[in-house]
């Protein structure tokens, strides 16, 4: 079954260009030109990824992104003519996964879309509601969204706390794999000594004192 990509932009030329490239690569493309149309489409279709323009005729892309995140977990890419730091921070804070300037090539944007959909091996889960995802799958979604912004460091507070031992082990293996592959610093906070022991350096807090218990770097 083809993946469903929703494009929301009031500039028809951009929408049509994206549609050509994505359709040629086998994606099913849904086109909307305002926020109201987009929400109706999302409610009626099982969208896998959305590309949202910030400037829309009825509601702005930030508000639309916020409304989508109330129910859906699929990746969201914000589309804009220019990327200001304040806009980028706002978009990522409310749930966007990536930003793209309208000067991009459709081929480049397609590569980002493909990477987001495949980043944690959940291609078959993009259209599921959060409540339908297992604890491990929700953690994988969180990891993918963190990687989408190309961070220098990831802070995880009890990343396996709500998981069974087998799933927790799988999540830790995934975390260590992606941070090593992308050259990212991983900071873990955990009460589980087995999880802590997977790290190169361990600091322990006891009675208000912090001591270094392990340093393999």
Secondary structure by P-SEA (a helix, b strand, c coil): cbbbbbbbcccaaaaaaaaaaaaaaccbbbbbccaaaaaaaaaaccccbbbbbcccccccaaaaaaaaacccccbbbbbcccccaaaaaaaaaacccccccccccaaaaaaaaaaaacccccccccccccccccaaaaaaaaaaaaacccccbbbbccccccccaaaaaaaaaaaaaaaaaabbbbbbbbccaaaaaaccbbbbbcccccccccccc
